[in-house]
Amino acid sequence: MSSFNTDDFIKDSVRKLKAYQVNEVDAHKKALKLDANESNYILGKNIKKKYADYIKNTLINLYPDPNSKNLLKSIEKFYGISSKNFIFGNGSDELISIILLSLNKSVTVNIPAPSFSMYEIIAKYNDLNAKIIRLNDENFDLPANIESVVDKNTKNLYFFSYPNNPTGNHFDRKIIYGLLENKNNLVVVDEAYIFFSGEKSFLNELTKYENLIVLKTFSKIGLAGLRFGLLFSGDKLINEFKKIKLPYNINSLTLSSIEFFLKNFDEFEKNIKKTVKQRKVLYEKLSVLPFIKVYRSDANFLLIKLNDEKNKIKFDNFLNGNNIIIRNFTGGMEIYYRITVGTAKENKKLVDYFIEFSKNL
Amino acid sequence: MSSFNTDDFIKDSVRKLKAYQVNEVDAHKKALKLDANESNYILGKNIKKKYADYIKNTLINLYPDPNSKNLLKSIEKFYGISSKNFIFGNGSDELISIILLSLNKSVTVNIPAPSFSMYEIIAKYNDLNAKIIRLNDENFDLPANIESVVDKNTKNLYFFSYPNNPTGNHFDRKIIYGLLENKNNLVVVDEAYIFFSGEKSFLNELTKYENLIVLKTFSKIGLAGLRFGLLFSGDKLINEFKKIKLPYNINSLTLSSIEFFLKNFDEFEKNIKKTVKQRKVLYEKLSVLPFIKVYRSDANFLLIKLNDEKNKIKFDNFLNGNNIIIRNFTGGMEIYYRITVGTAKENKKLVDYFIEFSKNL
């Protein structure tokens, strides 16, 4: 046959994209891996054994049972929300996909920048109009009069990472409430990092606002490998999302694991507290270093900025040379780095490296 | 605020859909569960122990590593295809979604009927034109001159389940090759059931046809709970699909499990052989029963048809009353049932029930 032309089949919005690059890191090697907002706390021996005993009885030959009564009850209890108002996602990524796939093409998707990159990537290949809301340069706040910067002639969806990734701050709740009061808006509050913030969840507002969607995940507190997220919304919206959620989107081992860990959540509470404490320590140690600015954070990471962009190449080489993996950005954010708050030991190691770098500048 | 209107945000194609209903079955109850084409063979004690030991060391606190060299190498060896030509899916469902999400809206999606229901459901909520190709009533073959029944003014995508679900037959390879020779066609061959068929995989044709996509899964041979599928295609297409595959779509426990089971595949080979043998036994026992017609099958299930539709209500009541779960269909297929080939013991039990029903007709 003559040559096959992908353009005949694959849509423009996909062909224009670049594939998302996953950092290739061998976790078993002794790198200082602080790039992905994972929890580096290892499960205690006792609970690890109990966990292994629990999941080994999972019936992996059968399709997963997403309606498992035990699991649904545990989640209802944990969040105080009826199971008819949530769906599971294969990580928040899949839930973001479900939301965006369900939308009319006339809806504008408003995304703060900088924020979680997947909002924009997924909006684009769903052929939606993605509008960037530039955050305040100083402290990453939303514009106070946010509705004056968006298109008032369309329906508007907003993604708010709360606290925001990668900046670490939480946006002004009053601005979010203001948007929710307007029924021409749909507001997604992504609470991936809220465990570390002390802020109140927007789950409490679900009964008041039919145009609110709340996303949750266990990825940041020690279970990133399980890929488990939750989408909560009122009856009207959740019933639409249920139609396009793939029926068996969460595997049986993850379902068993979540069931187990919800019953043993103390372990995570403990680690969250440690992380919050370590965030303070790391902030204090890093903020005295002259070559960077450190931003306050409510999440399990700190954003830093090089004070002099001339140091970037040297800094990048230093990180590479010492096998220190932190998150760097593109698109105007080249001198910003996001550092996951590690264990006390990891943080000390990182600070020592940074002091060394600072001395050699 | 005044009432929120989902119509403002949610697209027509989603609002028109009904949610896919998952059969609610408590697998731990002593039902005869033969509805979902799962493998009912339990792992041997020895391998089960080795497996439990293996996966308990999975680092669930870290994001999954989809580029794990060990895993990629095992899969390359298993299928004889380079890792640059496949992507993983959270079950075949997600891979079907990725294909359909990537398409120009002008592409027509041609779907044989009866076949796997998700092709049409997912095509619809992706706002694609889904055209049904009615299979021959007698033996479920494709129309020999298939291109005369499709729209020649558009690009055409075809989904072929090979062997076909729920009919169990495999389509004429010549017809599929004919379609592949035309570069205005894109052909997806879904080999979910090929382990049981003795047929040659279309993977061998990948180097010849750039417009071929092959889907694989381990769900039907004993690992449905893991949700692991694979999409194979030539360089051009795979690079497009890689852009919209979510970066961490397979959880760490599934990745570890697949790595383990590929090294211990004997266990599954053994069970596949048992299933093929049992399919023959079950076919022979059922085909002598006067109230049904049984179709020959190359898969791990048999399709049966009630010879008299007046028996349907009685048959359904009998199945319910005895807690026998097999798959029934709607949309003109109400007198057809798909029975998963179970273990020798399960099949005997089923046959005994059917004989009992037959006697009381």
HADDOCK unambig.tbl for C-alpha pairs under 7 A between the chains (distance, minus, plus):
assign (segid A and resid 1 and name CA) (segid B and resid 181 and name CA) 5.60 0.50 0.50
assign (segid A and resid 1 and name CA) (segid B and resid 182 and name CA) 6.42 0.50 0.50
assign (segid A and resid 1 and name CA) (segid B and resid 183 and name CA) 6.49 0.50 0.50
assign (segid A and resid 2 and name CA) (segid B and resid 183 and name CA) 6.84 0.50 0.50
assign (segid A and resid 4 and name CA) (segid B and resid 183 and name CA) 5.31 0.50 0.50
assign (segid A and resid 4 and name CA) (segid B and resid 210 and name CA) 6.24 0.50 0.50
assign (segid A and resid 4 and name CA) (segid B and resid 211 and name CA) 6.53 0.50 0.50
assign (segid A and resid 6 and name CA) (segid B and resid 236 and name CA) 6.84 0.50 0.50
assign (segid A and resid 6 and name CA) (segid B and resid 237 and name CA) 6.68 0.50 0.50
assign (segid A and resid 9 and name CA) (segid B and resid 103 and name CA) 5.46 0.50 0.50
assign (segid A and resid 9 and name CA) (segid B and resid 104 and name CA) 5.51 0.50 0.50
assign (segid A and resid 9 and name CA) (segid B and resid 107 and name CA) 6.51 0.50 0.50
assign (segid A and resid 10 and name CA) (segid B and resid 102 and name CA) 5.49 0.50 0.50
assign (segid A and resid 10 and name CA) (segid B and resid 103 and name CA) 4.62 0.50 0.50
assign (segid A and resid 10 and name CA) (segid B and resid 104 and name CA) 5.46 0.50 0.50
assign (segid A and resid 11 and name CA) (segid B and resid 102 and name CA) 6.00 0.50 0.50
assign (segid A and resid 11 and name CA) (segid B and resid 103 and name CA) 5.29 0.50 0.50
assign (segid A and resid 11 and name CA) (segid B and resid 104 and name CA) 4.41 0.50 0.50
assign (segid A and resid 14 and name CA) (segid B and resid 102 and name CA) 6.36 0.50 0.50
assign (segid A and resid 14 and name CA) (segid B and resid 240 and name CA) 6.71 0.50 0.50
assign (segid A and resid 14 and name CA) (segid B and resid 243 and name CA) 6.99 0.50 0.50
assign (segid A and resid 15 and name CA) (segid B and resid 240 and name CA) 6.37 0.50 0.50
assign (segid A and resid 17 and name CA) (segid B and resid 243 and name CA) 6.49 0.50 0.50
assign (segid A and resid 18 and name CA) (segid B and resid 243 and name CA) 6.07 0.50 0.50
assign (segid A and resid 19 and name CA) (segid B and resid 242 and name CA) 6.04 0.50 0.50
assign (segid A and resid 19 and name CA) (segid B and resid 243 and name CA) 4.01 0.50 0.50
assign (segid A and resid 20 and name CA) (segid B and resid 243 and name CA) 6.52 0.50 0.50
assign (segid A and resid 20 and name CA) (segid B and resid 247 and name CA) 6.69 0.50 0.50
assign (segid A and resid 22 and name CA) (segid B and resid 247 and name CA) 6.76 0.50 0.50
assign (segid A and resid 38 and name CA) (segid B and resid 61 and name CA) 6.37 0.50 0.50
assign (segid A and resid 38 and name CA) (segid B and resid 62 and name CA) 5.78 0.50 0.50
assign (segid A and resid 39 and name CA) (segid B and resid 61 and name CA) 5.94 0.50 0.50
assign (segid A and resid 40 and name CA) (segid B and resid 61 and name CA) 6.74 0.50 0.50
assign (segid A and resid 52 and name CA) (segid B and resid 56 and name CA) 5.74 0.50 0.50
assign (segid A and resid 56 and name CA) (segid B and resid 52 and name CA) 5.73 0.50 0.50
assign (segid A and resid 60 and name CA) (segid B and resid 223 and name CA) 5.42 0.50 0.50
assign (segid A and resid 60 and name CA) (segid B and resid 224 and name CA) 6.24 0.50 0.50
assign (segid A and resid 60 and name CA) (segid B and resid 225 and name CA) 4.25 0.50 0.50
assign (segid A and resid 60 and name CA) (segid B and resid 226 and name CA) 6.19 0.50 0.50
assign (segid A and resid 61 and name CA) (segid B and resid 38 and name CA) 6.39 0.50 0.50
assign (segid A and resid 61 and name CA) (segid B and resid 39 and name CA) 5.95 0.50 0.50
assign (segid A and resid 61 and name CA) (segid B and resid 40 and name CA) 6.75 0.50 0.50
assign (segid A and resid 61 and name CA) (segid B and resid 222 and name CA) 4.30 0.50 0.50
assign (segid A and resid 61 and name CA) (segid B and resid 223 and name CA) 4.55 0.50 0.50
assign (segid A and resid 61 and name CA) (segid B and resid 224 and name CA) 5.23 0.50 0.50
assign (segid A and resid 61 and name CA) (segid B and resid 225 and name CA) 5.72 0.50 0.50
assign (segid A and resid 62 and name CA) (segid B and resid 38 and name CA) 5.80 0.50 0.50
assign (segid A and resid 62 and name CA) (segid B and resid 224 and name CA) 5.25 0.50 0.50
assign (segid A and resid 62 and name CA) (segid B and resid 225 and name CA) 5.24 0.50 0.50
assign (segid A and resid 63 and name CA) (segid B and resid 224 and name CA) 4.85 0.50 0.50
assign (segid A and resid 63 and name CA) (segid B and resid 225 and name CA) 4.56 0.50 0.50
assign (segid A and resid 64 and name CA) (segid B and resid 225 and name CA) 5.09 0.50 0.50
assign (segid A and resid 90 and name CA) (segid B and resid 249 and name CA) 6.81 0.50 0.50
assign (segid A and resid 93 and name CA) (segid B and resid 246 and name CA) 6.93 0.50 0.50
assign (segid A and resid 102 and name CA) (segid B and resid 10 and name CA) 5.50 0.50 0.50
assign (segid A and resid 102 and name CA) (segid B and resid 11 and name CA) 6.02 0.50 0.50
assign (segid A and resid 102 and name CA) (segid B and resid 14 and name CA) 6.37 0.50 0.50
assign (segid A and resid 103 and name CA) (segid B and resid 9 and name CA) 5.46 0.50 0.50
assign (segid A and resid 103 and name CA) (segid B and resid 10 and name CA) 4.62 0.50 0.50
assign (segid A and resid 103 and name CA) (segid B and resid 11 and name CA) 5.30 0.50 0.50
assign (segid A and resid 104 and name CA) (segid B and resid 9 and name CA) 5.51 0.50 0.50
assign (segid A and resid 104 and name CA) (segid B and resid 10 and name CA) 5.45 0.50 0.50
assign (segid A and resid 104 and name CA) (segid B and resid 11 and name CA) 4.41 0.50 0.50
assign (segid A and resid 107 and name CA) (segid B and resid 9 and name CA) 6.51 0.50 0.50
assign (segid A and resid 181 and name CA) (segid B and resid 1 and name CA) 5.58 0.50 0.50
assign (segid A and resid 182 and name CA) (segid B and resid 1 and name CA) 6.44 0.50 0.50
assign (segid A and resid 183 and name CA) (segid B and resid 1 and name CA) 6.51 0.50 0.50
assign (segid A and resid 183 and name CA) (segid B and resid 2 and name CA) 6.82 0.50 0.50
assign (segid A and resid 183 and name CA) (segid B and resid 4 and name CA) 5.30 0.50 0.50
assign (segid A and resid 210 and name CA) (segid B and resid 4 and name CA) 6.24 0.50 0.50
assign (segid A and resid 211 and name CA) (segid B and resid 4 and name CA) 6.53 0.50 0.50
assign (segid A and resid 222 and name CA) (segid B and resid 61 and name CA) 4.30 0.50 0.50
assign (segid A and resid 223 and name CA) (segid B and resid 60 and name CA) 5.43 0.50 0.50
assign (segid A and resid 223 and name CA) (segid B and resid 61 and name CA) 4.55 0.50 0.50
assign (segid A and resid 224 and name CA) (segid B and resid 60 and name CA) 6.23 0.50 0.50
assign (segid A and resid 224 and name CA) (segid B and resid 61 and name CA) 5.22 0.50 0.50
assign (segid A and resid 224 and name CA) (segid B and resid 62 and name CA) 5.23 0.50 0.50
assign (segid A and resid 224 and name CA) (segid B and resid 63 and name CA) 4.83 0.50 0.50
assign (segid A and resid 225 and name CA) (segid B and resid 60 and name CA) 4.25 0.50 0.50
assign (segid A and resid 225 and name CA) (segid B and resid 61 and name CA) 5.71 0.50 0.50
assign (segid A and resid 225 and name CA) (segid B and resid 62 and name CA) 5.23 0.50 0.50
assign (segid A and resid 225 and name CA) (segid B and resid 63 and name CA) 4.55 0.50 0.50
assign (segid A and resid 225 and name CA) (segid B and resid 64 and name CA) 5.08 0.50 0.50
assign (segid A and resid 225 and name CA) (segid B and resid 251 and name CA) 5.41 0.50 0.50
assign (segid A and resid 225 and name CA) (segid B and resid 252 and name CA) 4.86 0.50 0.50
assign (segid A and resid 226 and name CA) (segid B and resid 60 and name CA) 6.19 0.50 0.50
assign (segid A and resid 226 and name CA) (segid B and resid 251 and name CA) 5.11 0.50 0.50
assign (segid A and resid 226 and name CA) (segid B and resid 252 and name CA) 6.22 0.50 0.50
assign (segid A and resid 227 and name CA) (segid B and resid 251 and name CA) 5.55 0.50 0.50
assign (segid A and resid 236 and name CA) (segid B and resid 6 and name CA) 6.86 0.50 0.50
assign (segid A and resid 237 and name CA) (segid B and resid 6 and name CA) 6.69 0.50 0.50
assign (segid A and resid 240 and name CA) (segid B and resid 14 and name CA) 6.72 0.50 0.50
assign (segid A and resid 240 and name CA) (segid B and resid 15 and name CA) 6.38 0.50 0.50
assign (segid A and resid 242 and name CA) (segid B and resid 19 and name CA) 6.04 0.50 0.50
assign (segid A and resid 243 and name CA) (segid B and resid 14 and name CA) 6.99 0.50 0.50
assign (segid A and resid 243 and name CA) (segid B and resid 17 and name CA) 6.51 0.50 0.50
assign (segid A and resid 243 and name CA) (segid B and resid 18 and name CA) 6.07 0.50 0.50
assign (segid A and resid 243 and name CA) (segid B and resid 19 and name CA) 4.01 0.50 0.50
assign (segid A and resid 243 and name CA) (segid B and resid 20 and name CA) 6.52 0.50 0.50
assign (segid A and resid 246 and name CA) (segid B and resid 93 and name CA) 6.94 0.50 0.50
assign (segid A and resid 247 and name CA) (segid B and resid 20 and name CA) 6.69 0.50 0.50
assign (segid A and resid 247 and name CA) (segid B and resid 22 and name CA) 6.77 0.50 0.50
assign (segid A and resid 249 and name CA) (segid B and resid 90 and name CA) 6.81 0.50 0.50
assign (segid A and resid 251 and name CA) (segid B and resid 225 and name CA) 5.41 0.50 0.50
assign (segid A and resid 251 and name CA) (segid B and resid 226 and name CA) 5.11 0.50 0.50
assign (segid A and resid 251 and name CA) (segid B and resid 227 and name CA) 5.54 0.50 0.50
assign (segid A and resid 252 and name CA) (segid B and resid 225 and name CA) 4.87 0.50 0.50
assign (segid A and resid 252 and name CA) (segid B and resid 226 and name CA) 6.22 0.50 0.50
assign (segid A and resid 253 and name CA) (segid B and resid 253 and name CA) 6.91 0.50 0.50
